[in-house]
């Protein structure tokens, strides 16, 4: 996959699961292992089941294309020339849009907020590790459990 399509990748551990407010949504609070990122993420609780101390890999990408090419303007369920998708390598995938980036500590820290059709993600950390995330960009969130 092209380096330009990969926006953020890190391993995370679930450190807290606050009380559920909706039947099919679990909010998880996580900390990354490499870049010291903090993430709060809403996931569909029947599709991605997690517990405190579970670990997973997170990838934020601009496309699901394995070669990093731009996503098509329309969703195509199956293409006879399809050589696979980045989604094939992950357990859980969402598509959303970055709708807020707030700078903290004089710009050295940022808080990026993304909506995935109403499921939200807040990703906080050093701006050096999140610099490829830009306001209004559409992104894919991909999760793979680590056993």
C-alpha positions as CSV (number, residue, x, y, z in Angstrom):
1,X,0.0,0.0,0.0
2,X,1.2,3.4,-0.9
3,X,2.6,5.5,2.0
4,X,0.5,8.4,0.9
5,X,-2.7,6.4,1.5
6,X,-1.7,5.3,5.0
7,X,-2.5,8.2,7.4
8,X,-2.0,6.7,10.9
9,X,-1.1,3.2,12.0
10,X,-0.5,2.0,15.6
11,X,-1.3,-0.7,18.1
12,X,-3.8,0.1,20.8
13,X,-4.9,-1.4,24.1
14,X,-8.5,-0.9,25.5
15,X,-8.1,0.8,28.9
16,X,-11.7,1.5,29.7
17,X,-15.2,0.8,28.5
18,X,-17.6,3.4,29.9
19,X,-21.2,2.4,30.7
20,X,-23.2,1.7,27.6
21,X,-25.7,4.4,26.5
22,X,-27.0,2.7,23.3
23,X,-27.8,-1.0,22.8
24,X,-25.6,-1.6,19.7
25,X,-22.8,0.9,20.4
26,X,-19.8,0.4,22.7
27,X,-17.5,3.3,23.4
28,X,-14.0,2.3,24.1
29,X,-11.1,4.3,25.5
30,X,-7.7,3.2,24.3
31,X,-4.0,4.1,24.4
32,X,-1.6,3.4,21.7
33,X,1.7,1.6,22.2
34,X,4.0,3.4,19.8
35,X,2.9,7.0,19.5
36,X,1.3,7.6,22.9
37,X,-2.0,8.5,21.3
38,X,-5.3,8.5,23.2
39,X,-8.4,7.4,21.4
40,X,-12.1,7.3,22.3
41,X,-14.0,5.3,19.7
42,X,-17.6,4.2,19.2
43,X,-17.9,0.7,17.6
44,X,-20.9,-1.5,16.7
45,X,-20.9,-3.8,19.7
46,X,-22.1,-6.9,17.8
47,X,-19.5,-6.5,15.0
48,X,-16.4,-5.6,17.0
49,X,-16.5,-7.2,20.5
50,X,-13.8,-5.9,22.9
51,X,-13.0,-6.1,26.5
52,X,-10.6,-4.0,28.7
53,X,-7.0,-5.0,27.9
54,X,-7.8,-6.3,24.4
55,X,-5.3,-5.1,21.8
56,X,-5.8,-4.2,18.2
57,X,-4.1,-2.6,15.3
58,X,-5.7,0.6,14.0
59,X,-5.1,1.9,10.5
60,X,-6.5,5.2,9.2
61,X,-6.3,5.3,5.4
62,X,-7.5,7.5,2.5
63,X,-8.4,4.5,0.4
64,X,-9.0,0.8,0.6
65,X,-7.1,0.1,-2.6
66,X,-4.0,-2.1,-2.0
67,X,-2.0,0.0,-4.4
68,X,-3.0,3.3,-2.7
69,X,-4.9,4.6,-5.7
70,X,-7.7,7.1,-5.1
71,X,-11.1,5.5,-4.1
72,X,-13.8,5.5,-6.9
73,X,-16.3,8.3,-6.8
74,X,-19.0,5.6,-6.4
75,X,-19.1,2.5,-4.2
76,X,-18.7,-0.6,-6.3
77,X,-19.8,-3.8,-4.6
78,X,-17.8,-6.1,-6.9
79,X,-15.5,-5.4,-9.8
80,X,-14.4,-8.3,-12.0
81,X,-10.9,-6.9,-12.1
82,X,-10.8,-6.6,-8.3
83,X,-7.5,-7.7,-6.8
84,X,-8.6,-7.4,-3.2
85,X,-9.0,-4.6,-0.8
86,X,-7.2,-3.4,2.3
87,X,-10.5,-4.2,4.2
88,X,-9.8,-7.9,3.5
89,X,-6.9,-7.8,6.0
90,X,-9.0,-6.3,8.9
91,X,-11.8,-7.3,11.2
92,X,-13.8,-4.1,11.3
93,X,-14.0,-1.2,8.8
94,X,-15.8,2.2,8.9
95,X,-15.8,5.1,6.5
96,X,-16.1,8.7,7.8
97,X,-15.1,12.3,7.7
98,X,-12.8,14.4,9.8
99,X,-15.0,17.3,11.1
100,X,-12.8,18.9,13.7
101,X,-9.1,19.4,14.4
102,X,-8.3,21.3,17.6
103,X,-4.8,22.3,18.4
104,X,-3.6,22.2,22.0
105,X,-0.4,23.2,23.8
106,X,0.6,25.8,21.1
107,X,0.1,23.3,18.3
108,X,2.3,20.5,19.5
109,X,-0.8,18.4,20.5
110,X,-4.0,17.9,18.4
111,X,-7.4,16.4,19.0
112,X,-8.9,15.0,15.8
113,X,-12.7,14.2,15.7
114,X,-14.2,12.0,13.0
115,X,-17.8,10.9,12.4
116,X,-18.5,7.5,11.0
117,X,-22.2,7.9,10.2
118,X,-22.8,9.0,13.8
119,X,-20.2,6.7,15.5
120,X,-17.5,9.1,16.7
121,X,-13.8,8.9,17.2
122,X,-11.6,11.3,19.1
123,X,-7.9,10.8,18.5
124,X,-5.5,12.9,20.6
125,X,-1.7,13.1,20.5
126,X,1.4,14.7,19.2
127,X,0.7,16.7,16.0
128,X,3.8,15.1,14.3
129,X,2.0,11.7,14.3
130,X,-1.4,13.1,13.2
131,X,-0.2,15.7,10.6
132,X,-1.6,13.7,7.7
133,X,-5.1,14.1,9.0
134,X,-6.8,17.1,7.4
135,X,-10.1,18.8,8.1
136,X,-13.0,17.6,5.9
137,X,-11.1,14.6,4.5
138,X,-12.9,11.3,4.1
139,X,-11.0,8.4,5.7
140,X,-11.3,4.7,6.4
141,X,-10.8,3.3,9.9
142,X,-9.7,-0.3,9.9
143,X,-9.3,-2.5,13.0
144,X,-7.7,-5.9,13.5
145,X,-7.6,-7.7,16.8
146,X,-4.2,-8.8,18.1
147,X,-4.4,-12.2,19.9
